[in-house]
Amino acid sequence: MRAAVEHVEQRHGSIGALVNNAGYGIHGAFETTNLDEVRVQFETNVFGMARLTQLALPAMRAARRGRIVNISSMGGRFTFPGGAFYHASKHAVEAMSDALRFEVAGFGIAVVVIEPGVIKTPFGDTAIATVNHGSEQDEPYSRFNQDLMLRFDSAYRGRMSGLAASPPEAVARVIERAIRSPRPRTRYVVTGGARLMLVLRRVLPDRAFDALLASQYVRPG
């Protein structure tokens, strides 16, 4: 990270736009998820983003300009069953971005959060591979985990992907807009499905949202 930042700064004085895009999701029942794997995920999704931003900020402040674009998720503002630790990492991205936006605005630096919905990338394959299944410990959640895998397969590779998923270029266009706009929004939501889910989460009480999820997911127990 340090070498990459120094490489750009030696040639351009400062980083004009930093896009924190690295991230992946581990999924499965909360009780049986390996916490060592959770720590690795947080190293990528949260601490990697935080450290790279810290390294880029001094030269940005000196130049009194810059743009930091953090790729979160629609899941940074609500939580699907089976995604406790992935969603927790994206909630952290949202919180850190909100604090950072205030702290660096006076230096001419803007912080933007991008919140994609389902995007046609290998994210779904990675998520399916992380779902716990098959061991005695996982038995109480075996049907739940199996349903999660089917849902990811449908959303990212099945017929539903053609209706609900967008190509990566949809996110790239929004990132470009966030970088080029003289006064960017603080948040950009990508995909119609993401906008719909965020509206539902905002207007529905917790129990009502739980009931909506119960109509779509296999409930353990």
N, C-alpha and C positions, 0 to 999 in steps of 0.2 A: 504493500500500500504506500509506504513512504517513498519508495523508489518511483512508483508511478506518478505520484503527486509532484515530486522533485523534477521528473522528466518534463512534465507539462510546464511547470513554473519556470524552468530554465529557458524555455523557448517562447513563452507567452507572458511571463510575469505573474500571472495568476490563472486559476481555472475559471473560465467564464460560466460554465454550467456543469454541475455535478448531478448525474442521474444515478441514484442508488436503486438498482434493479435486481440485484441478486436475492433469491429467495426460493424456498420450497416448502411443502407442507407434509407433516407426518399426521396420520389419521388413525383412528381406532378408539376403543373405549378408554376413558380416562384412567380407570383403575389398573388396567394391564399395560399401559404404555410405559416403555422403558425410559426412565428419566435421564439416563446418559444420552439417549437419542434426542431427547428434548433439549438438553444443553447444547448439543451440536447444532440443532436447528436455530436456537437463539443466537449462537455465535455467527451464523450466516445472516439471519433475518434482522437481527437487532444490533448486536455488538459490532459486526462488520460495518454496517451502515453508520453507526455512531462514530467509530474510530476513523473511517475514511473522511467523514464530514469534519471531524476535529482537525485532521491534517490539512484539509483544503481551506479551512476558514481563515487562518492568519493572513495569507496573501490576498484572499478576497476582501478582508477588512481593510488591508492597506490600500488596495485599489478602489475601495468604496463602491464595489459593484460585484454582482454575482447572482447566480440562480441555483438553488438546491431543489431538486425534484426527487421526492421519495415515493417509490412505488409501493403502495399499501394494497388494499383489496376492499371490495365491498364488505368482506368479512372483518375489516377493521372496525366496523361499527355495529355488527351483530354477530351471533354465533350459531353455526349449524351443529347438530349433534355429531359426535365423533371427531370434531375438529378443535377440541378445547385448547390444545397447545399451539396449533397453527394460528388460530384466531387470537390467542393471547399475544403472540409475537406481532401480529398486525395491529392489535390495539396499542401495543407499545410503540410501534412506528407512528401511529396517529398522535399519541400523547407527546412523544418527543418532538414531533414536527410542530405541534402547537406551541410548545415552550420555546423552541428554537426560532420560530417565526417572529415572536415578540422580541427576543433577545438580539437578533441581528438586523432587524428592519432599519434601525438607526445608522447602520453602516452601509446602507444601500443594497442589502442582500435580501432577496425574496425567497421564501420557502413555500413549495407547492406540494400537495399530496395528490397522487393519482390513485383512484379506487376502481380497478377493473372488476368486471364480473367474470363469467366463464370465457376464457380465451383458448383458442386451439393451439396448444403447445404441449410438450411432454409432461407438463405439470400433473395431469391426470394419471399418467403411467407411474410417476414417482409416488403419488398419493396412494394408488392401489398397492404398490409394492410395500408400503409402510404399514398397511392395516394388519393388526395382529389377528392371527387365525391359526387354528389347528392344535394348540397346546391345551393341556388340562386346565391351566389357569384361565384361558380365554373362553372356556366352555359356556359360562353364563352369558357371554356376549357373542357367541358364535353366529347366531342368526342376525344379530345387529351388524356385526362386522361384515358378514356376507352381503347384506343389503347395501352397506356402504360401498363395497367394491362394485356392485352392480350399478349403483348410482353414478359413480365416477366413470365407469365404462360407458354408460349411456350418455352422460353429459359431454364427454371428451371424444368418444369414438363412435357412439351409436347414432341412431336416427335423431335423437334430441340435439346432438351437437350441431346439426344443420340448422336447427331452429333457434337454439339458445346461445350458441357459442359464436364469438367473433374472431377474425384473424388477428395475428399480432400487429399487423399494420394499423389496426384501429387504435391500439394503445400508442404506437409510435407517432401517429398524427397528433394525438392529444399531448404527448410529451413535447413535440415540436411547438405546438401552440403555447404551452406553458412556458417554454424557453423564450420564444420570440415576442410574446405579448408584452407591451410596455407596462401594463398593470394586470398581471395574471390573477386568476381566482386563487383562493387558498386551497380549494379542492376541485377536482374534476372526476366525475363518475363516467365510466366507460361501459357501454352496453345498456340496452333497454331493460334487460332482466335485472341488472344491478340497480337501476333507478327504481324499478317496481319494488324490489325487496327492501330497499332503504325506506321507501314511503310506507310500506306495510309495517316495518319495524318501528317507525316513528309514530304511527297512528294507533297501533294495537297495544293494549296493555300486555304485560308479561305473560299472564295466563292465557290470553287470547292468542298470542304469538306461539306459545307452547302448544296450544290446541291445533294451530295450523301445522306446525311441524309434526305433531302426532298423526295427522292425516296423511303425511307423506313418508314418514320413516317408521321402521320396525322398532317398537319400544322394548328395550331389554326387560326381562322378568315377566 
